[in-house]
Amino acid sequence: MKILHIDTNHELMLQQLNALGFTNHEDYTSPKTEIEAKIGSYHGVVIRSRFSIDKQFLDAAVNLKFIGRVGAGLENIDCAYAMQKGVHLISAPEGNRNAVGEHTLGMLLSLFNKLNTADAEVRAGKWLREENRGIELDGRTVGLIGYGNMGKAFAKKLRGFDVEVLCYDIKPNVGDANATQVSLKEFQKKVEVVSLHTPQTPLTLNMVNAKFINQFENPFWLLNTARGKSVVTQDLVTALKSGQILGAGLDVLEYEKKSFESLFEKEMPEAFQYLIKAENVLLSPHVAGWTVESKIKLAQTIVDKIKLKFC
């Protein structure tokens, strides 16, 4: 079987797939049109997020047996059409779930203890102790929206704290010893921290909007290490200004390109200008699952799933 790799990944992937007898070709620079022109001779594709795999691409891939996406989500692939054509879809949420759990916890603790603000002030020669008095996580109710690989990983990290952990998910019976599954109504009544762990789907697109935010009984802290387009940024800013949202840790942004490799191309949106100046907002460039260890785990997971299916 011939596999075309169109995004760089850890070197172990090519090494192990070669050892298993696959023929591996790399093309990390050609535009999508050129990839489509030659994809018909390949049986497998391994991608991260360089471009979308749509109907046109899949129609050109007449011999395609599988698509391996080195990441958790599959939103850059027309999954329904791929499965209709008999293409096996492989993703690797197991590979970076621990990294996401740790990053989410780090963001929350940094926000609660004003670490980003305090660090910048000390570097500027300011020594403001009372202004940087933090708050503690113990005794609070943390709510997770989406309780799959990522949500479960974050809940596991919270076991060392004296907190109540609730989860809301459209799938029934996903709660476990680390999180109690509740209805959305109960979720919005009780939680003080909201952490998003959902894929990008029609249901989650613009999910956190003004209506959704205002249904919470308590002001809350928002964490998003999932997908940027789940949060309407302007509505988030309005809630930050009113105090309905106390602070936000955002690893992903509404303005990201589909490739996740950069932000907006033109001028900076007004809502984003507010975020970058707000002391109660912590930002990172879609790196929650982007650790040294996860790079290895993601690649290994894809190799293992290819081996299981096709060897």
Protein Blocks (a to p, Z undefined) as FASTA:
>chain_A
ZZddfbdcdfklmmmmmmnopacdddfkbcfklmmmmmmmpcbdcdfklpccdfklmmmm
mmbfbdcdedfblklpcfklmmmnopacdddfklmmmmmmmmmmmmmmmmmnommmmmmm
mmnopacfklmcccdfehpacddehjafklmmmmmmmmmpccddddddfbghkbcfkbcc
ddfklmmmmpmbdcdfbdcdfklgoklgfklmmmpmbdcddddfkbfklpcfklmmmmmm
nomagbdcdfbdfkbcfklpaccfbdcdfklmmmmmpmkbccdehillmcfklmmmmmmm
mmmmmmmmmZZ
